[in-house]
Amino acid sequence: MLMRDLLIAGFVLCGVIIGVLIALGELPRSRIASSAHLFGHILRTRSGTVTVVLFWWWVGWHFLVAPH
């Protein structure tokens, strides 16, 4: 049970860090790229597009599919 709690806490911490970076990227004159700029840069290449699609597939499979 302890390992599961640590894993969940790690995911929550990563989510909070990502949220803070996205918020900082939206501030005027920020040195951090906005999420729109970042995804625009990633999606310029076919390998970037495939990676994003596979990531979203993985997220959907692991978090949205109901177990049998």
N, C-alpha and C positions, 0 to 999 in steps of 0.2 A: 504494500500500500504506500509506503514511503517513496519508493522509486516513481510510482505513478504521479504522486503529488509533486515531486520535483520536476518531472517531465511537463506537467501542466503548468507549473510556475515558470518554467523556462520558455514555453510557448507564449504565455501571457507577457512575459518580459520582452520577448522579441516583438510581439505585437505592439506593445507600448513604445518601444524604441522606434519602430517603423512609423507609427503614428506621429511621434514627435518630429522625426525627420521630414515627413510629408508636410506637417504644419510649418516647420521652419523654411522649407523650400518655397512655400507660398508667400512668405513675407517679402515686401519690396526690398530690392537691392541685396537679396540673400546670396551668399556664395554657394549655397546648396541648390542643386538642380531641382526644379519642380517635378512632380510625378509625371505630368504631361510631357515635359521635355525628355525625361528619362525614358518613358515608354516609346516616345517618338523615335528616339535614338536606337533603342533596342529593336523595334519593329521594322527598321529599315532593311535588315538583312533577312534572308529566308531562315537561317539557322536561329536567329533571335525569335522570329515568329513561331517556329516549330517548338522552341524551348518554352515560350509563354503558353502555347496551346497545351503542351504536355504537362506543364505545371498546373494549369487550371483543371485538366483532366484528373490529375493525381489528387488535387484538393477535393474535387467533386466525388471521386471514388471513395476517398477515405472519410469524408465528413458528411456527405449527403446521401449516400446509399445506405438504406436500412439493412442491418444484418438479418440473416434468415433465422 
